[in-house]
């Protein structure tokens, strides 16, 4: 046996860095059969040119559907990582049947 090679009977602990997960069942919102006569919310995330994109989305939707009302909201924080505040949600949730909320660069 080569004197440089030795059999070592040592063990190491292998740690699993992943966190335990829990599975929750969530009920998703039911989809709308039709947008005609509905109130739609449009959220501007304030990123550069998103307002232009959102105007085009609104125009395309208005050509296809007859909305009761369009509610526009300019988000207080900029970007996708800044969520809507409870106050902003409160402006949309009670009155809107559907909301267009997107991100783009």
LUMGUTOR-837034 format. One record per residue: chain; residue in three letters; residue number from 1; x negated, y, z negated of N, C-alpha, C, CB in turn. Coordinates in steps of 0.05 Angstrom, whole numbers. Glycine has a CB too. Layout:
BEGIN
+-------+------+-----+--------+--------+--------+--------+--------+--------+--------+--------+--------+--------+--------+--------+
: kette : rest :  nr :    n.X :    n.Y :    n.Z :   ca.X :   ca.Y :   ca.Z :    c.X :    c.Y :    c.Z :   cb.X :   cb.Y :   cb.Z :
+-------+------+-----+--------+--------+--------+--------+--------+--------+--------+--------+--------+--------+--------+--------+
:     A :  Ala : NUM :      X :      Y :      Z :      X :      Y :      Z :      X :      Y :      Z :      X :      Y :      Z :
...
+-------+------+-----+--------+--------+--------+--------+--------+--------+--------+--------+--------+--------+--------+--------+
END
This chain:
BEGIN
+-------+------+-----+--------+--------+--------+--------+--------+--------+--------+--------+--------+--------+--------+--------+
: kette : rest :  nr :    n.X :    n.Y :    n.Z :   ca.X :   ca.Y :   ca.Z :    c.X :    c.Y :    c.Z :   cb.X :   cb.Y :   cb.Z :
+-------+------+-----+--------+--------+--------+--------+--------+--------+--------+--------+--------+--------+--------+--------+
:     A :  Unk :   1 :    -17 :    -24 :      0 :      0 :      0 :      0 :    -18 :     25 :      0 :     19 :      0 :    -24 :
:     A :  Unk :   2 :    -11 :     43 :     16 :    -25 :     68 :     18 :    -24 :     83 :     -9 :    -14 :     87 :     41 :
:     A :  Unk :   3 :    -46 :     91 :    -21 :    -45 :    104 :    -47 :    -31 :    131 :    -46 :    -73 :    108 :    -57 :
:     A :  Unk :   4 :    -27 :    142 :    -23 :    -14 :    168 :    -20 :     16 :    166 :    -22 :    -22 :    181 :      7 :
:     A :  Unk :   5 :     27 :    142 :    -16 :     56 :    138 :    -16 :     63 :    124 :    -42 :     65 :    122 :      9 :
:     A :  Unk :   6 :     81 :    136 :    -56 :     91 :    123 :    -81 :    121 :    121 :    -80 :     81 :    139 :   -106 :
:     A :  Unk :   7 :    131 :    101 :    -91 :    160 :     98 :    -93 :    169 :    113 :   -119 :    169 :     67 :    -94 :
:     A :  Unk :   8 :    187 :    131 :   -115 :    197 :    148 :   -137 :    226 :    141 :   -142 :    193 :    178 :   -131 :
:     A :  Unk :   9 :    232 :    134 :   -166 :    259 :    126 :   -174 :    272 :    150 :   -188 :    259 :    101 :   -192 :
:     A :  Unk :  10 :    273 :    172 :   -175 :    285 :    196 :   -187 :    311 :    202 :   -171 :    266 :    220 :   -187 :
:     A :  Unk :  11 :    330 :    214 :   -184 :    355 :    221 :   -172 :    358 :    252 :   -174 :    379 :    206 :   -184 :
:     A :  Unk :  12 :    373 :    262 :   -155 :    379 :    291 :   -156 :    410 :    294 :   -157 :    367 :    306 :   -132 :
:     A :  Unk :  13 :    419 :    315 :   -169 :    447 :    321 :   -169 :    453 :    337 :   -144 :    455 :    336 :   -195 :
:     A :  Unk :  14 :    473 :    328 :   -129 :    482 :    343 :   -106 :    508 :    357 :   -113 :    486 :    324 :    -81 :
:     A :  Unk :  15 :    508 :    384 :   -111 :    531 :    399 :   -118 :    547 :    406 :    -94 :    522 :    425 :   -133 :
:     A :  Unk :  16 :    573 :    405 :    -96 :    591 :    412 :    -74 :    600 :    441 :    -79 :    616 :    392 :    -74 :
:     A :  Unk :  17 :    592 :    459 :    -61 :    598 :    488 :    -65 :    626 :    496 :    -57 :    579 :    504 :    -50 :
:     A :  Unk :  18 :    642 :    478 :    -46 :    669 :    485 :    -38 :    688 :    487 :    -61 :    680 :    466 :    -17 :
:     A :  Unk :  19 :    705 :    506 :    -61 :    725 :    509 :    -82 :    748 :    490 :    -78 :    735 :    538 :    -83 :
:     A :  Unk :  20 :    761 :    483 :   -100 :    785 :    467 :    -98 :    806 :    483 :    -85 :    794 :    457 :   -126 :
:     A :  Unk :  21 :    822 :    470 :    -68 :    843 :    485 :    -55 :    870 :    474 :    -65 :    841 :    481 :    -24 :
:     A :  Unk :  22 :    889 :    492 :    -64 :    916 :    484 :    -70 :    933 :    489 :    -45 :    927 :    500 :    -95 :
:     A :  Unk :  23 :    952 :    471 :    -41 :    969 :    473 :    -18 :    996 :    484 :    -27 :    973 :    445 :     -4 :
:     A :  Unk :  24 :   1004 :    506 :    -15 :   1030 :    518 :    -21 :   1047 :    516 :      3 :   1026 :    547 :    -31 :
:     A :  Unk :  25 :   1072 :    511 :     -1 :   1091 :    511 :     21 :   1104 :    539 :     21 :   1113 :    489 :     17 :
:     A :  Unk :  26 :   1102 :    552 :     44 :   1114 :    579 :     47 :   1136 :    577 :     68 :   1093 :    600 :     55 :
:     A :  Unk :  27 :   1157 :    591 :     63 :   1178 :    592 :     83 :   1172 :    616 :    102 :   1207 :    595 :     70 :
:     A :  Unk :  28 :   1172 :    611 :    127 :   1167 :    632 :    146 :   1194 :    646 :    153 :   1154 :    622 :    172 :
:     A :  Unk :  29 :   1191 :    671 :    161 :   1215 :    686 :    169 :   1227 :    673 :    194 :   1208 :    716 :    174 :
:     A :  Unk :  30 :   1253 :    673 :    195 :   1266 :    663 :    219 :   1263 :    683 :    241 :   1296 :    657 :    213 :
:     A :  Unk :  31 :   1260 :    674 :    265 :   1256 :    691 :    288 :   1283 :    704 :    296 :   1245 :    676 :    311 :
:     A :  Unk :  32 :   1281 :    726 :    310 :   1305 :    739 :    320 :   1312 :    728 :    348 :   1301 :    770 :    322 :
:     A :  Unk :  33 :   1337 :    722 :    352 :   1345 :    712 :    378 :   1344 :    734 :    400 :   1373 :    701 :    377 :
:     A :  Unk :  34 :   1349 :    759 :    391 :   1350 :    781 :    410 :   1342 :    807 :    395 :   1379 :    784 :    421 :
:     A :  Unk :  35 :   1328 :    824 :    409 :   1320 :    850 :    397 :   1339 :    872 :    403 :   1292 :    857 :    407 :
:     A :  Unk :  36 :   1358 :    868 :    421 :   1378 :    889 :    427 :   1393 :    896 :    402 :   1397 :    879 :    449 :
:     A :  Unk :  37 :   1396 :    923 :    398 :   1411 :    933 :    375 :   1396 :    932 :    349 :   1436 :    918 :    372 :
:     A :  Unk :  38 :   1370 :    924 :    350 :   1354 :    921 :    326 :   1337 :    946 :    321 :   1336 :    896 :    327 :
:     A :  Unk :  39 :   1328 :    949 :    296 :   1309 :    971 :    290 :   1282 :    958 :    290 :   1316 :    984 :    261 :
:     A :  Unk :  40 :   1264 :    970 :    305 :   1237 :    960 :    308 :   1217 :    980 :    296 :   1229 :    954 :    337 :
:     A :  Unk :  41 :   1198 :    970 :    281 :   1177 :    987 :    270 :   1151 :    983 :    285 :   1172 :    980 :    240 :
:     A :  Unk :  42 :   1137 :   1005 :    290 :   1112 :   1005 :    304 :   1091 :   1017 :    286 :   1113 :   1020 :    331 :
:     A :  Unk :  43 :   1070 :   1002 :    279 :   1050 :   1011 :    260 :   1024 :   1018 :    275 :   1044 :    990 :    238 :
:     A :  Unk :  44 :   1016 :   1043 :    273 :    991 :   1053 :    285 :    969 :   1049 :    265 :    993 :   1083 :    294 :
:     A :  Unk :  45 :    949 :   1032 :    271 :    928 :   1027 :    252 :    906 :   1048 :    252 :    916 :    999 :    257 :
:     A :  Unk :  46 :    909 :   1069 :    268 :    891 :   1092 :    269 :    863 :   1086 :    280 :    888 :   1103 :    241 :
:     A :  Unk :  47 :    860 :   1063 :    293 :    834 :   1058 :    306 :    835 :   1073 :    332 :    830 :   1027 :    311 :
:     A :  Unk :  48 :    811 :   1080 :    343 :    810 :   1095 :    367 :    826 :   1082 :    390 :    781 :   1099 :    376 :
:     A :  Unk :  49 :    843 :   1098 :    402 :    859 :   1090 :    426 :    882 :   1071 :    419 :    842 :   1078 :    446 :
:     A :  Unk :  50 :    885 :   1063 :    394 :    907 :   1045 :    387 :    934 :   1058 :    392 :    905 :   1034 :    359 :
:     A :  Unk :  51 :    934 :   1085 :    387 :    959 :   1099 :    391 :    968 :   1098 :    421 :    956 :   1129 :    383 :
:     A :  Unk :  52 :    949 :   1098 :    439 :    955 :   1096 :    467 :    966 :   1068 :    474 :    929 :   1102 :    485 :
:     A :  Unk :  53 :    952 :   1048 :    463 :    961 :   1021 :    466 :    990 :   1017 :    456 :    942 :   1001 :    453 :
:     A :  Unk :  54 :    995 :   1028 :    432 :   1021 :   1025 :    419 :   1043 :   1039 :    435 :   1020 :   1036 :    391 :
:     A :  Unk :  55 :   1036 :   1062 :    447 :   1055 :   1076 :    464 :   1063 :   1059 :    488 :   1044 :   1103 :    474 :
:     A :  Unk :  56 :   1044 :   1045 :    499 :   1049 :   1028 :    522 :   1066 :   1004 :    514 :   1023 :   1019 :    535 :
:     A :  Unk :  57 :   1060 :    993 :    491 :   1076 :    970 :    481 :   1105 :    980 :    476 :   1064 :    959 :    454 :
:     A :  Unk :  58 :   1108 :   1003 :    464 :   1135 :   1014 :    460 :   1150 :   1017 :    486 :   1134 :   1040 :    445 :
:     A :  Unk :  59 :   1137 :   1029 :    506 :   1149 :   1034 :    532 :   1158 :   1007 :    544 :   1130 :   1049 :    551 :
:     A :  Unk :  60 :   1141 :    987 :    543 :   1147 :    961 :    555 :   1171 :    948 :    540 :   1123 :    942 :    554 :
:     A :  Unk :  61 :   1171 :    950 :    514 :   1193 :    939 :    498 :   1219 :    953 :    503 :   1186 :    939 :    469 :
:     A :  Unk :  62 :   1218 :    980 :    505 :   1242 :    996 :    510 :   1254 :    991 :    538 :   1236 :   1026 :    506 :
:     A :  Unk :  63 :   1237 :    983 :    557 :   1247 :    977 :    583 :   1263 :    950 :    583 :   1224 :    975 :    604 :
:     A :  Unk :  64 :   1256 :    933 :    564 :   1268 :    907 :    563 :   1292 :    905 :    542 :   1248 :    886 :    555 :
:     A :  Unk :  65 :   1290 :    921 :    521 :   1310 :    919 :    500 :   1322 :    947 :    494 :   1298 :    907 :    475 :
:     A :  Unk :  66 :   1346 :    947 :    484 :   1360 :    971 :    475 :   1359 :    971 :    444 :   1390 :    973 :    486 :
:     A :  Unk :  67 :   1340 :    985 :    433 :   1337 :    986 :    404 :   1357 :   1006 :    392 :   1308 :    993 :    396 :
:     A :  Unk :  68 :   1366 :   1000 :    367 :   1382 :   1019 :    352 :   1364 :   1042 :    344 :   1395 :   1005 :    328 :
:     A :  Unk :  69 :   1339 :   1036 :    338 :   1321 :   1057 :    329 :   1292 :   1046 :    330 :   1328 :   1066 :    300 :
:     A :  Unk :  70 :   1273 :   1064 :    335 :   1245 :   1057 :    333 :   1233 :   1073 :    310 :   1230 :   1062 :    360 :
:     A :  Unk :  71 :   1221 :   1059 :    291 :   1208 :   1072 :    268 :   1178 :   1071 :    273 :   1217 :   1059 :    241 :
:     A :  Unk :  72 :   1165 :   1094 :    272 :   1136 :   1095 :    276 :   1123 :   1102 :    250 :   1129 :   1116 :    298 :
:     A :  Unk :  73 :   1101 :   1088 :    244 :   1086 :   1093 :    220 :   1056 :   1093 :    226 :   1092 :   1071 :    198 :
:     A :  Unk :  74 :   1043 :   1114 :    218 :   1014 :   1116 :    221 :   1002 :   1107 :    194 :   1004 :   1145 :    228 :
:     A :  Unk :  75 :    987 :   1085 :    195 :    976 :   1073 :    170 :    957 :   1093 :    157 :    962 :   1047 :    177 :
:     A :  Unk :  76 :    958 :   1093 :    130 :    940 :   1111 :    115 :    911 :   1104 :    117 :    948 :   1111 :     86 :
:     A :  Unk :  77 :    904 :   1078 :    116 :    877 :   1069 :    118 :    871 :   1062 :    147 :    871 :   1045 :    100 :
:     A :  Unk :  78 :    845 :   1063 :    154 :    837 :   1057 :    181 :    827 :   1028 :    183 :    815 :   1076 :    191 :
:     A :  Unk :  79 :    835 :   1014 :    203 :    825 :    988 :    210 :    841 :    965 :    199 :    797 :    986 :    199 :
:     A :  Unk :  80 :    833 :    941 :    208 :    847 :    917 :    201 :    844 :    908 :    172 :    839 :    895 :    219 :
:     A :  Unk :  81 :    821 :    916 :    161 :    816 :    906 :    133 :    830 :    922 :    112 :    786 :    908 :    128 :
:     A :  Unk :  82 :    842 :    944 :    120 :    858 :    960 :    101 :    887 :    954 :    105 :    852 :    991 :    105 :
:     A :  Unk :  83 :    899 :    940 :     85 :    927 :    932 :     88 :    946 :    955 :     84 :    934 :    910 :     69 :
:     A :  Unk :  84 :    970 :    951 :     92 :    991 :    971 :     87 :    995 :    974 :     57 :   1018 :    964 :    101 :
:     A :  Unk :  85 :    999 :    998 :     48 :   1004 :   1002 :     19 :   1033 :    994 :     13 :   1000 :   1032 :     12 :
:     A :  Unk :  86 :   1039 :    989 :    -12 :   1067 :    983 :    -20 :   1086 :   1005 :    -11 :   1069 :    979 :    -50 :
:     A :  Unk :  87 :   1077 :   1030 :    -12 :   1094 :   1052 :     -3 :   1100 :   1050 :     27 :   1081 :   1079 :     -9 :
:     A :  Unk :  88 :   1079 :   1044 :     43 :   1082 :   1041 :     72 :   1101 :   1017 :     78 :   1055 :   1037 :     86 :
:     A :  Unk :  89 :   1097 :    995 :     64 :   1114 :    972 :     67 :   1143 :    980 :     61 :   1105 :    948 :     50 :
:     A :  Unk :  90 :   1146 :    996 :     40 :   1173 :   1005 :     32 :   1187 :   1022 :     52 :   1171 :   1020 :      6 :
:     A :  Unk :  91 :   1171 :   1035 :     69 :   1183 :   1051 :     91 :   1193 :   1034 :    114 :   1163 :   1072 :    101 :
:     A :  Unk :  92 :   1181 :   1010 :    117 :   1188 :    993 :    139 :   1208 :    971 :    131 :   1163 :    981 :    151 :
:     A :  Unk :  93 :   1202 :    956 :    110 :   1217 :    932 :    103 :   1247 :    936 :    101 :   1206 :    921 :     78 :
:     A :  Unk :  94 :   1256 :    957 :     87 :   1285 :    960 :     83 :   1300 :    967 :    109 :   1291 :    981 :     63 :
:     A :  Unk :  95 :   1287 :    978 :    129 :   1302 :    988 :    152 :   1296 :    973 :    178 :   1296 :   1017 :    156 :
:     A :  Unk :  96 :   1274 :    959 :    179 :   1265 :    946 :    205 :   1274 :    917 :    206 :   1235 :    949 :    208 :
:     A :  Unk :  97 :   1283 :    909 :    230 :   1289 :    881 :    235 :   1264 :    867 :    244 :   1311 :    879 :    256 :
:     A :  Unk :  98 :   1245 :    881 :    257 :   1220 :    870 :    267 :   1199 :    892 :    267 :   1223 :    858 :    296 :
:     A :  Unk :  99 :   1174 :    885 :    263 :   1152 :    904 :    262 :   1130 :    895 :    281 :   1142 :    908 :    234 :
:     A :  Unk : 100 :   1119 :    913 :    296 :   1095 :    908 :    313 :   1072 :    919 :    298 :   1098 :    920 :    342 :
:     A :  Unk : 101 :   1054 :    902 :    289 :   1031 :    910 :    273 :   1007 :    895 :    284 :   1035 :    904 :    242 :
:     A :  Unk : 102 :    990 :    909 :    297 :    967 :    896 :    310 :    942 :    910 :    305 :    972 :    893 :    339 :
:     A :  Unk : 103 :    920 :    897 :    314 :    894 :    910 :    312 :    881 :    908 :    340 :    876 :    895 :    291 :
:     A :  Unk : 104 :    865 :    928 :    346 :    850 :    927 :    371 :    826 :    946 :    369 :    868 :    935 :    395 :
:     A :  Unk : 105 :    807 :    941 :    386 :    784 :    958 :    389 :    781 :    966 :    418 :    758 :    945 :    379 :
+-------+------+-----+--------+--------+--------+--------+--------+--------+--------+--------+--------+--------+--------+--------+
END
